[in-house]
Amino acid sequence: MKKWLTWALALTLLFSLTACGGEEAPVEEEEEGSSGVAVQVQAVVSDTIYAEQTVSGKLETEDEATVMVAANAKCTATYVETGDMVRAGQALCKLDLTSTQTSYEAASISYAASLQSYQDQEAVFAKQIALYEKNLQDLQELKEIGAAAQIEIDQAELQLQSTIATRNSTLSQLEAGMQNTKANMEQLETVLDNVDASGNVISPASGTLIQFSAVEGGFVSTAAPVAVIDAVDQLKITVSVSEALVPKLTAGAEAEVTISAVGETFTAPIRNIDRSANPQTRLYNVTLSAPSSISGLLAGMFADVTFHTDFSENAVVVPTEAVMTSGGTQYVYVVEGETAKYIEVTTGLTSSGVTEVLTGLTAGQQLVTVGQSYLTDGALVRIVGGGASEAPAEAQPQEEGA
C-alpha cells in the first residue's frame, strides 16, 4: 500500500513540473518584446538662435536729458517736433556726419596699430634685456672661478645699459604717438555721442521733447543742444561691458532686463554706448532706459541685462544636453527604425539650454534627448513617453566616445 502511494505522488509531481515547463514560452516572448535601451526623442527643428551675454548693473534716476552734438553738421532729416512724446532709443533727426565717422574709424585703426607697435617693441626689448642680464650674470660667475675677465663683464654691462636706454627712448616716442592718436580718437568720440552708425541722433531718455533745434536742410552747432527732453521720473539702467562685447552693441537695439527685487523681466532699448573705456576698469558704460509702465522700480536696484549679439536664422537647434563630447569630438544619437545611430556633429552658437548644430543633423530627424549615455551605434532602442526615463538595470553607461 505504501509503495502504491509513493508512485502516485511521484506521478503527480511529474505532471505538475511538465505543466509548469509548458508556460515558459510566453514569458520569454514578453521579455524579448520589451528589450532595448529606453530613450526619449525629439524631432530636430530649425529655429533662430542668439548668443547671449549677461552683465549686472543698477537703476538710476534722471530729470532732464540734454542731447548735444560736438560738431557743426547739416541736418538731412527730422523725425519729431517740439512737444512730442519720445521714447529712449528713438531717432530724433539725421545729421551728415560722414566725414566725422570716417575720421573716427581711421583714428581707431591708427590707435590700434600704434598700440600694437608699442606692445611688440616692448616685448622685443624685454627679451633682449633678459638675455643681456643673464649673460652678465654668467660672466660674473665665471670670473669668480677665473674663467672670465673684468673687461668682458664691463662690456656686457655696457651693452645692457645701452639696450635699456634705447628701450626707454623708443617706447617713449611710441607712447607719445599713441597718446596723440588716442586724444584725436576721443575728441571724435564726443562728436558721435548719442549718434548711431547711420548718423541718427538717438533720444537718450523717454519723455516730452521740450526743445528741438534741428531743422531739415539747416545746421546744428555746438552752441546749443539739438534736443532737451523732460524725463521726470524716468529711470535709466547703467552697466559696464568689456571691449569684446561693446563692438557688437548698437544704439536703439533692445536688451532683456531682469530686476530680481520686483520679479520683473522686460526689454529696454540701448540709448547710449560710451566710446572710450573707464581708465580704471577698462570697461565701457552702456545706458538703457527702463519703461515707465513697470511699477515698483526704484533707483539703486540691481539689474541683470542680457544682450543678444550674434544670431543665426534657420539654424538646426537642439537641446544642449543631447550633444555629447569625447576627446574633442562632439556627437549625438538619432533613432532610425528601432536602432540608435551615432552621428558626429559640429556646433555653433549656444544659448539658454539650446545649441546650434552646423553639420551632421537635418530637420525632422529623431534626436535622442534622454538615455543617450547608454547607447552605442546600432544599439536596439525603445522610445518611451514623457519624463526622464531610467536606464535598464542591466545597462551600464558607456564611456563617452564608445
GIKA-V999148 format. One line per field, one symbol per residue. phi: phi as a letter, one per 20 degrees, with the letter a starting at -180 (. if undefined). burial: 1 if it has 9 or more other ideal C-beta (glycine too) atoms within 8 Angstrom, else 0. A space follows every 50 residues. Layout:
phi=???
burial=???
This chain:
phi=.fffffffffffffffffffffefgffffffffdfoffcdcbffcdbecd edcdcdbbecdbdbddddceaebeeeaccccgnfecdfnffeacdedgff ffffffffffffffffffffffffffffffffffffffffffffdmdbef ffffffffffffffffgffffffffffffffffffffffffefmcefenf edfebeqefebbdfcgnecdcffcffbcdedgmfdcddcdceffegfedc fnfdcedcdffdmdcbecefdbcfecefgeemddecdcdefffeenfcfo fecdddeedfbcelefccggffedcblnedbcccdcmdcececfcddcfc blnccedecoccgofeefdcnffddcfnffccedffnfeefggeedgffg nf
burial=00000000000000000000000000000000000111111111000011 11101111111101101110001011010100000111111111111001 10110011011001101100110010011001101100110110000000 01100110110011011001100110110011011101101111110011 11111111100111010001000011111010011111111010110010 11101111100101010111111000110000111111110001001000 11111111101100111111011111000111111000111110111111 10011111011000111110111110001111000000101000000100 00
